[in-house]
Amino acid sequence: MDAKPISPSGWRGSRDGWLEAGYRALIEKGVDGVRIMPLARTLGLSRTSFYWFFQDREALLAALLELWEDRTTRPLIDATRQDAATPAEAMLGVIGCFLSDAFEARLEFAVRSWALQDPAIADRVTVADTRRLAALSRMLTSWGHDPMAADVRARTVYLVQIGYISMQSSEDLQTRLARIPSYVEIYTGTSPQPGEIARFTARLLGDRS
């Protein structure tokens, strides 16, 4: 993104504007790219404007971690709690979360890359992983799987999806959609009905249009 001319004094931007710039830097350049002066140039603002909204760079990084939680962990947990008529429909809702814009895969990748450099961030990711797996296990238990089976199935669901993100898989959407009925059967032990797949596909493609 090209830098903008520095704005006249008196205009400081907004907290959301600085946060969005930090988010873009994080997903495009990694945590080392989240620096106050480059963000100021990108926004066309003075460096001192930053301090009206954040105490320091660490405060911005903390806000970015909260944004990551809001755009990854929260929607996934919400997806495990959606009303569904069958186990297959419930699992399609979870898979749909990962495939839709609700779960920000690029932000997930950026934070996991950050965690490789910082033990404190690695601990934060571990906590998120634990919460997400627990939510998936609860969903599967509610559909009649015993705790051990639910735990193993939850890990299968989760590690596959995180694997897609970590490997930055280039699998096209149509190929992935063709595999989803088999994934659902592996994850839940039941096959989705044609109508369930049709509704899932229509909803997913609608979200992407």
PyMOL commands that set and color helices and strands:
alter all, ss='L'
color gray80, all
select helices_A, chain A and resi 15-29+31-33+36-43+47-52+57-80+87-99+105-115+119-142+147-166+173-188+194-208
alter helices_A, ss='H'
color red, helices_A
deselect
rebuild
show_as cartoon
